[in-house]
Amino acid sequence: MILEELATLGLKEVNEGTSTGIHNFSSGNALLKEVYSPVDGKLIGKVKYTTKEEYEQVIQTASSAFNVWRKKPAPQRGEIVRQYGNLLRKYKEPLGKLVSYEMGKSYQEGLGEVQEMIDICDFAVGLSRQLYGLTMHSERPNHRMYEQWHPIGIVGIISAFNFPVAVWSWNSMLAAVCGDVCVWKPSEKTPLSAIACQNLMAQVLKENDLPEGVFCLINGDYSVGELMTNDVRVPLISATGSTRMGKQVGKTVGERLGRSLLELGGNNAIILSQYANLDLAIRAVVFGAVGTAGQRCTTTRRLIMHASIYDKFKETLVKAYGQLTIGNPLDAKNLIGPLIDKDAVNAYTKAIEQAQKEGGKVLFGNEVLNGAGFESGCYVKPTIIEAKNSYEIVQHETFAPILYLLKYETLEEAIAIQNDVKQGLSSSIFTDNLQEAELFLSATGSDCGIANVNIGTSGAEIGGAFGGEKETGGGRESGSDSWKAYMRRQTNTINYGKELPLAQGISFNI
């Protein structure tokens, strides 16, 4: 059945090889990389890695397209994005299924990811008529000052496996209406979903007689991404991934005085107050901790509970974990699919071992699943561990469904625990106490880029800016005024008088 979905999305069948996307610069020495599904361990297809020579062709093609695309009025650029959003509506089910099968998240989450793409397209279409600047009063008579925002050029997008298509759309759809062109380097673990998106975009560009270089794709490992990060012709690199990767990208791009937009690691916590609605909280905690098998940057990794409710909620949580269904994510009855690969499984087992060595107590899980239905070796049981925030492993982000339980006495203590990690992406508090909620959201509260009350750490909407502080990178994507990252600001002053007064009252007569 999945082969039919591949064909629907313009992908060739298994073993025939798949192009690098819109640009099929297929040199004889291109590496053909096999892609296996973590769901059943089967070969999905083969993808040609982009060579250095092919990369050069892509950049030249993108540069040429930029000269055409930036001249299009922004609302016309928005019309192209609108058409792409409608095409995504048409192919939502097959694309969602491919995302699920290639990455391992549940089919419902796969559909949700495509819906997120559709939503950002709608947002970008509206934005195409709202790329505003400010007008300022000049101190000089008969002068007018204002600012404009212009396209920045080629935007390089490096995306991660856990959201193989949505994060690209966050960047590319906004960049497109801003007048930029995009070169996308997807994760080498999920290239087919990316190629499917590019194939759909190719249809839109062709139907509108636009250059195909407006949206480009390169495939490969980190070395292909390094070509972009080192390339002065790519003024902005938007990279999503680990903090380690982000530090390298930021350093490389910074050395050439380029711009980087970084969305990196998270070590997210939910504070559970004694004033919390526990029935409301249990669903948010479980989904936040085990959704996408713990492979979201916004996954709930720490649960900080008030001492008065700690034991009660701990029992409720363990019972809820015992009801979770694990298996093929394309089967609607299963809530949890596999980890992305066996390296992720090894990270899961090593993290649990480290937590136990530091004094942690496993309450549930700690099991790699084998046998019928788990042949890929990538399925694990979500795990709950009683721990302390000071443990080295708790301070570290493990991309797996491991939840650490922590205890607090005062809200100030809970906030201190919440903030006492190097990452600063998403955070949450469950409380019906207004003073607690306001303190959590105040300048002395959560230090994260996202702070929620009575909802979990996962499931951000595209209307708000998405991103975090500290080692999360400081970048902002998606909604609000995140579009400004993809443009260059220009301040303009017009003298409509017949004299030339200087600023600050300076006199200069010749």
C-alpha positions in Angstrom: 0.0 0.0 0.0 2.8 2.4 0.8 4.2 2.0 -2.7 1.0 3.3 -4.1 1.4 6.4 -1.9 4.9 6.9 -3.2 3.6 6.7 -6.8 0.9 9.2 -6.0 3.5 11.7 -4.7 5.6 11.3 -7.8 8.2 9.0 -6.2 9.7 6.1 -8.1 9.2 2.6 -6.8 11.6 0.8 -4.6 15.1 0.1 -6.0 14.6 2.3 -9.1 16.3 5.3 -7.4 14.8 8.7 -6.6 16.0 12.0 -7.9 17.3 14.8 -5.7 14.0 16.6 -6.1 13.1 19.2 -8.7 16.7 19.3 -10.0 17.7 15.9 -11.2 21.4 16.6 -11.7 22.2 12.9 -11.7 26.0 12.6 -12.3 27.5 9.2 -12.7 29.4 9.4 -9.4 26.3 10.3 -7.2 25.9 8.1 -4.1 22.7 6.1 -4.0 21.5 6.0 -0.4 19.0 3.4 0.7 16.1 4.5 2.9 14.6 2.1 5.4 11.4 2.5 7.4 11.7 2.3 11.2 8.1 0.9 11.2 9.0 -2.5 9.7 12.6 -2.3 8.7 11.8 -2.6 5.0 13.5 -0.7 2.2 11.4 2.2 1.0 13.6 3.5 -1.8 17.0 4.9 -2.8 17.9 8.5 -3.0 20.8 10.1 -4.9 23.0 12.3 -2.8 23.9 15.7 -4.2 27.6 16.0 -5.3 29.6 19.2 -4.9 29.3 19.8 -8.7 25.5 19.4 -8.5 25.3 21.7 -5.5 27.0 24.4 -7.5 24.3 23.9 -10.2 21.6 24.2 -7.7 22.9 27.5 -6.2 23.3 28.9 -9.7 19.8 27.9 -10.6 18.5 29.4 -7.3 20.4 32.6 -7.9 18.9 33.0 -11.3 15.4 32.3 -10.0 15.9 34.9 -7.3 16.3 37.6 -9.9 12.9 36.8 -11.3 11.1 35.9 -8.1 12.0 39.0 -6.1 10.4 41.3 -8.8 7.0 39.6 -8.4 4.7 41.7 -6.2 4.3 40.1 -2.8 0.6 39.3 -3.3 1.5 37.4 -6.5 4.0 35.4 -4.5 1.3 34.7 -2.0 -0.9 33.3 -4.8 1.7 30.6 -5.5 1.8 29.7 -1.8 -2.0 29.6 -1.8 -2.0 27.1 -4.7 0.6 25.0 -3.0 -1.6 24.9 0.2 -4.5 23.7 -1.9 -2.4 21.0 -3.4 -1.4 19.9 0.0 -5.1 19.6 0.9 -5.5 17.3 -2.1 -2.5 15.1 -1.1 -2.8 15.3 2.7 -3.6 11.6 3.2 -0.8 10.1 1.1 1.8 12.6 2.3 0.7 12.1 5.9 1.0 8.4 5.4 4.5 8.7 3.9 5.7 10.9 6.8 4.3 8.3 9.2 6.0 5.4 7.4 9.3 7.0 6.8 9.7 8.7 10.2 7.6 6.5 12.5 5.2 8.9 14.1 1.5 7.9 14.2 -0.6 8.4 11.1 -2.7 11.0 13.0 0.5 12.9 13.8 1.5 12.6 10.1 -1.8 14.1 9.0 -1.3 16.8 11.6 2.1 17.7 10.3 0.7 18.1 6.8 -2.2 20.2 8.2 0.5 22.4 9.8 2.0 22.9 6.4 -1.5 23.9 5.1 -1.9 26.3 8.0 1.4 28.0 7.4 0.5 28.4 3.8 -2.7 30.2 4.8 -0.7 32.4 7.2 1.8 33.2 4.5 -0.9 34.2 2.0 -2.3 36.7 4.4 1.2 37.9 5.2 1.9 38.6 1.6 -0.3 41.7 1.9 1.1 42.8 5.2 4.9 43.1 4.8 4.9 46.5 6.5 7.5 49.0 7.5 7.4 52.1 9.8 7.3 55.8 9.1 9.3 58.0 11.4 9.2 61.8 11.8 12.5 63.4 10.7 14.2 66.1 12.8 15.0 68.0 9.6 12.3 70.1 7.9 10.9 68.9 4.6 12.2 65.4 5.1 10.4 62.0 5.4 11.9 58.9 7.0 10.6 55.4 6.6 11.8 51.8 6.5 11.3 49.1 3.9 11.9 45.3 4.0 13.5 43.7 1.0 14.2 40.0 0.1 17.4 38.7 1.5 18.3 36.2 -1.3 18.8 32.5 -1.0 17.6 30.9 2.3 19.3 27.6 3.2 17.0 25.4 5.2 18.4 22.4 7.2 15.6 20.4 8.7 15.5 17.4 11.2 13.9 14.0 10.8 11.3 14.4 13.5 9.2 17.0 11.5 10.4 16.1 8.0 8.1 18.5 6.2 6.4 21.0 8.6 9.6 22.8 9.6 10.6 23.3 6.0 7.2 24.9 5.3 7.5 27.2 8.3 10.7 28.6 6.7 10.0 28.3 3.0 6.5 29.6 2.8 7.3 32.7 4.7 10.6 33.2 2.8 8.8 32.8 -0.5 6.2 35.5 0.1 9.1 37.7 1.3 10.7 37.3 -2.1 13.4 34.8 -1.2 14.3 31.5 -2.9 15.0 28.4 -0.8 17.5 25.6 -0.9 16.4 22.7 1.4 18.7 20.1 2.9 16.4 17.6 4.7 17.6 15.0 7.2 19.3 12.1 5.5 17.0 9.9 7.6 13.8 11.2 5.9 14.6 12.4 2.4 11.5 10.8 0.6 9.0 13.0 2.4 11.1 16.0 1.3 11.2 14.9 -2.3 7.5 14.4 -2.3 7.0 18.0 -1.1 9.3 19.2 -3.8 7.5 17.2 -6.5 4.2 18.9 -5.5 5.8 22.3 -5.6 7.3 21.6 -9.0 3.7 21.2 -10.3 2.7 24.6 -9.0 5.8 26.3 -10.4 5.4 24.7 -13.8 1.6 25.6 -14.0 2.5 29.2 -13.3 5.5 29.3 -15.7 7.9 30.2 -12.9 11.5 29.1 -12.6 12.0 25.9 -10.8 14.8 27.3 -8.8 12.5 29.2 -6.5 12.4 26.0 -4.4 15.4 23.7 -4.6 16.4 20.5 -2.8 19.8 18.9 -2.0 20.2 15.5 -0.4 23.0 14.1 1.6 24.7 14.0 5.0 26.3 16.8 7.0 29.0 17.4 4.3 26.3 18.6 1.9 24.9 20.9 4.6 28.4 22.3 5.1 28.5 23.4 1.5 25.6 25.8 2.3 26.8 26.9 5.7 30.1 27.9 4.2 28.6 29.6 1.1 28.6 33.4 1.2 25.9 33.3 -1.6 23.5 31.9 1.1 23.0 34.9 3.4 20.6 33.1 5.8 20.9 29.5 7.2 17.9 28.2 9.1 18.9 25.0 10.9 16.9 22.7 13.1 18.6 19.9 15.1 20.8 19.2 18.0 22.5 21.9 20.0 25.9 20.4 19.0 25.0 20.8 15.3 23.6 24.3 15.9 26.8 25.5 17.5 28.8 24.4 14.5 26.4 26.0 12.1 26.3 29.2 14.1 30.1 29.4 14.2 30.6 28.6 10.5 27.9 31.1 9.3 29.1 33.7 11.8 32.6 33.6 10.6 31.4 34.7 7.2 29.1 37.3 8.8 26.0 35.5 7.5 22.8 35.1 9.5 21.7 31.9 11.2 18.2 31.1 12.5 18.7 28.2 15.0 16.0 25.9 16.4 17.9 23.4 18.6 17.5 21.2 21.7 14.8 21.3 24.4 14.7 20.0 27.9 11.1 20.9 28.6 9.3 20.7 31.9 5.7 20.8 33.2 5.2 22.1 36.7 2.2 20.4 38.4 0.9 22.6 41.2 -1.2 21.5 44.1 -3.9 23.8 42.6 -3.8 21.9 39.2 -6.7 20.2 37.6 -5.2 16.7 37.5 -7.7 15.3 35.1 -6.7 18.0 32.6 -3.0 17.5 33.3 -2.8 13.8 32.8 -3.6 13.9 29.1 -1.2 16.8 28.5 1.6 15.1 30.4 1.2 11.7 28.7 0.9 13.2 25.2 3.8 15.6 25.8 6.1 12.8 27.0 5.3 10.0 24.6 3.9 11.8 21.5 6.2 11.1 18.4 7.8 8.5 20.7 9.5 11.4 22.6 11.2 12.7 19.5 9.8 16.2 19.5 12.0 19.2 20.4 9.0 20.2 22.6 8.6 16.8 24.2 8.0 16.9 28.0 11.1 15.5 29.6 10.7 16.6 33.2 7.6 16.6 35.4 8.0 18.9 38.4 5.3 18.0 40.9 4.3 19.6 44.2 5.0 17.3 47.1 1.4 17.2 48.3 0.2 15.6 45.0 3.4 13.8 44.0 2.5 10.2 45.1 -1.1 10.4 43.9 -0.2 11.7 40.4 2.7 9.3 40.1 0.3 6.3 40.5 -2.1 7.8 38.0 0.7 8.3 35.5 2.1 4.8 35.8 -1.4 3.4 35.3 -1.9 5.6 32.2 1.4 4.5 30.7 0.3 0.9 31.2 -2.7 1.5 28.8 -0.6 2.9 26.0 -0.6 0.9 22.7 2.7 0.6 20.8 3.1 -0.7 17.3 2.8 0.1 13.6 1.9 3.8 13.5 -0.3 3.4 10.5 -2.6 1.3 12.6 -5.0 3.8 14.2 -5.2 1.7 17.4 -1.5 2.4 18.2 -0.6 5.6 19.9 3.1 5.2 19.8 5.4 4.1 16.9 9.1 3.4 16.7 12.1 5.5 17.3 13.8 6.7 14.1 16.6 4.1 14.1 18.7 1.7 16.3 21.1 4.5 17.2 18.1 6.2 18.9 17.3 3.0 20.7 20.9 2.8 22.0 20.6 6.3 23.2 17.4 5.4 25.1 19.0 2.4 26.8 22.2 4.2 27.7 20.2 7.2 29.2 18.2 4.8 31.4 21.4 3.1 32.6 23.0 6.4 33.4 19.9 7.6 35.3 20.0 4.4 37.4 23.7 4.8 38.1 23.1 8.4 39.4 20.4 7.1 41.7 17.2 7.2 39.6 14.4 4.7 40.1 12.6 3.3 37.1 8.8 3.2 37.7 7.8 2.0 34.2 9.3 1.0 30.9 13.0 0.4 30.3 12.3 -2.2 27.6 13.2 -2.6 23.9 10.4 -4.5 22.2 11.1 -7.5 20.0 9.0 -10.2 18.3 6.1 -10.0 15.9 5.3 -6.4 14.9 8.5 -5.1 16.2 10.9 -6.6 13.6 12.7 -3.3 12.9 14.2 -3.3 16.4 13.2 0.4 16.9 10.3 0.1 19.3 10.7 0.9 23.0 8.4 1.3 26.0 8.0 4.8 27.3 9.8 5.1 30.6 9.2 6.9 33.8 12.1 7.6 36.2 12.1 9.2 39.6 15.2 11.5 39.6 16.8 14.7 40.6 17.3 17.7 38.4 21.0 17.7 39.3 21.6 14.4 37.6 23.8 14.8 34.6 21.5 12.7 32.4 18.5 14.8 33.4 20.4 17.9 32.3 20.9 16.3 28.9 18.2 16.0 26.2 17.7 12.4 25.2 15.5 12.1 22.0 13.4 9.2 23.4 10.3 8.7 25.5 11.9 9.1 28.9 10.1 11.2 31.6 11.9 12.3 34.8 9.8 12.9 37.9 10.9 15.7 40.2 9.5 17.1 43.5 9.1 20.6 44.8 7.8 22.5 47.9 7.4 26.1 46.7 6.6 27.6 43.3 9.8 29.6 43.4 11.7 26.3 43.8 9.8 24.7 41.0 10.6 27.6 38.6 14.2 27.4 39.6 14.3 23.7 38.8 12.5 24.4 35.5 15.1 27.0 34.5 18.1 25.1 35.8 19.0 23.5 32.4 21.0 24.7 29.5 18.0 24.6 27.1 15.1 27.0 27.0 12.5 26.0 24.5 9.1 25.1 25.9 7.6 25.1 29.4 4.2 24.7 31.1 2.5 25.0 34.4 -0.8 23.4 35.5 -2.6 25.5 38.1 -5.9 27.1 38.7 -4.3 29.7 40.9 -4.1 33.1 39.1 -1.1 34.3 41.1 0.9 31.2 40.3 0.1 31.5 36.6 1.1 35.1 36.4 4.3 34.5 38.3 5.2 31.7 35.9 4.7 34.0 33.0 6.5 37.0 34.5 10.1 38.2 34.0 11.1 36.1 37.0 9.2 33.0 35.8 10.0 30.6 33.0 13.1 31.5 30.9 11.8 29.6 27.9 10.7 31.0 24.5 7.4 29.2 25.0 5.5 29.3 28.3 2.1 27.8 28.7 -0.6 27.6 31.4 -2.9 24.6 31.6 -1.7 23.1 28.3 1.3 20.9 27.7 4.7 21.7 26.2 3.9 20.2 22.8 1.6 21.4 20.0 2.5 24.9 19.2 0.2 26.8 16.8 1.6 28.5 13.7 0.2 31.9 14.7 2.8 32.5 17.4 6.5 32.8 17.0 8.2 29.4 17.7 11.6 29.1 19.3 13.6 29.2 22.4 16.4 30.7 24.5 19.9 29.7 25.7 21.2 26.6 24.0 17.9 26.3 22.0 19.5 28.9 19.8 17.3 32.0 20.1 15.7 31.7 16.7 12.0 32.3 15.9 10.0 30.7 13.1 6.4 30.5 12.0 4.0 33.2 13.2 4.0 36.7 14.6 6.7 38.8 13.0 9.1 35.9 12.4 9.0 36.9 8.7 11.5 39.7 9.4 14.3 37.1 9.7 14.0 36.4 6.0 14.3 40.0 4.9 16.8 42.9 5.0 15.7 46.2 6.6 16.4 49.4 4.8 15.9 52.9 6.3 15.0 55.6 3.7 15.1 59.4 4.0 13.7 61.7 1.4 14.4 65.4 1.2 11.5 67.1 -0.7 12.7 70.6 0.1 15.2 73.0 -1.6 17.7 73.1 1.3 20.1 70.6 2.8 19.9 70.7 6.6 22.2 68.2 8.3 21.2 65.9 11.2 22.1 66.9 14.7 22.1 70.6 13.6 25.6 70.2 12.1 26.7 73.2 10.0 28.9 72.6 6.9 29.1 75.4 4.5 31.2 75.5 1.3 
